[in-house]
């Protein structure tokens, strides 16, 4: 038996004045990527900080916004974010 990962699939696009989910179509995932998915205004930044602190042994200087960008936020442009990721 071969272990084949079954990944979730995106079923719709979200477009509004804040978000554009089409960036996920152009992202090349790595094997060690972690996707943090939370509902709007439900503690996303807090969850990013918790995951970052767990991964980096409580580093007080952790730059969460750089380490864990909000890809579907319209700013900065998609081309800029995909260069960083």
C-alpha positions in Angstrom: 0.0 0.0 0.0 1.3 3.4 -0.9 0.8 6.3 1.4 -0.5 9.2 -0.7 -1.4 12.4 1.0 -4.9 13.7 0.2 -4.8 17.5 0.3 -7.8 19.7 0.8 -9.0 21.4 -2.4 -10.2 24.9 -2.8 -13.8 25.1 -3.9 -14.3 28.9 -4.5 -12.6 32.2 -4.9 -13.0 35.1 -2.5 -12.8 38.7 -3.8 -13.6 41.9 -2.0 -11.8 45.2 -1.1 -9.6 43.4 1.4 -9.0 39.9 0.1 -8.2 38.0 -3.1 -7.9 34.3 -2.7 -6.5 33.7 -6.3 -3.0 33.9 -4.9 -3.4 30.4 -3.6 -3.6 29.2 -7.2 0.0 30.4 -7.8 1.6 29.3 -4.6 4.0 26.3 -4.8 3.6 24.5 -1.5 6.6 23.0 0.2 6.5 19.7 2.2 7.1 21.6 5.5 4.6 24.5 5.0 2.0 25.1 7.7 -1.2 26.8 6.6 -3.0 28.8 9.4 -6.7 29.1 8.4 -9.0 31.0 10.7 -12.2 32.9 10.3 -11.9 36.7 9.9 -11.5 38.5 13.2 -11.3 35.3 15.3 -7.7 35.6 16.4 -5.6 34.9 13.3 -2.6 37.0 14.5 -2.8 35.3 17.9 -2.8 31.9 16.3 0.2 32.9 14.1 2.1 33.9 17.2 1.3 30.7 19.1 2.4 28.5 16.2 5.6 30.6 15.7 6.5 30.4 19.3 6.0 26.6 19.3 8.2 26.3 16.2 11.0 28.6 17.4 11.2 27.8 21.1 9.6 31.0 22.4 11.9 33.4 20.6 10.8 36.9 21.9 12.1 38.6 18.7 10.1 36.5 16.3 8.8 38.6 13.3 5.4 36.9 12.9 4.2 39.2 10.0 7.3 38.3 8.0 7.3 34.6 8.9 3.6 34.1 8.4 2.2 36.5 5.8 -1.5 36.8 5.0 -1.3 35.7 1.4 -4.9 36.5 0.4 -4.7 40.1 1.8 -4.6 42.4 -1.3 -1.5 44.4 0.0 1.3 44.1 -0.9 0.7 42.9 -4.5 0.6 39.1 -5.3 3.9 39.4 -7.2 5.7 40.8 -4.2 4.4 38.2 -1.7 5.1 35.3 -3.9 8.8 36.4 -4.2 9.1 36.4 -0.4 7.3 33.1 0.2 
